[in-house]
Amino acid sequence: MTIDPRAADRFRRLPRSEWRTELEALVVREFRTALLMTGDETVPLDENYFDLGLTSLRATEIKQRLEAGLGVTIDTSVLFGSPTVDRLLDHLLTQPLDGAPAPGPAAPGPAAPAAPDLRKSLVDDLLSDLYQA
């Protein structure tokens, strides 16, 4: 699945009060596709998506599609450090969408680098996924 390259433009035209609803629909659609869920299955927003069966490789693919489609940068520590759709949505709502000003009172400061254990775990997961494929 590819995110419409005009997604960021659509978000810029919406009132900020509607961004979360629209963004949630987009992100949930990505996760539903990656988790091979049907359209009537619900993606839990507050559950760890790795516990739902998502692999680190699929999570990285979702990250890349969201970044390309929305024109944002998603910090890897957000994706792997507290892996819930709700946390990802919170992060995305603080990012400027392809040049649009970030919603909210202030943009967050620079993200702290991922902990060494998290990086090692990420590399181990990616290598495991590659060797299983």
Salt bridges, closest charged atoms under 4 A:
ASP4 OD2 - ARG6 NH2 3.03
ASP4 OD2 - ARG10 NH1 3.38
ASP9 OD1 - ARG12 NH2 3.11
ASP9 OD2 - ARG13 NH2 2.67
GLU30 OE1 - ARG65 NE 2.65
GLU61 OE1 - ARG58 NH1 3.73
GLU67 OE2 - LYS63 NZ 2.89
ASP86 OD1 - ARG20 NH2 2.25
ASP90 OD1 - ARG20 NH1 2.77
ASP124 OD2 - LYS120 NZ 2.97
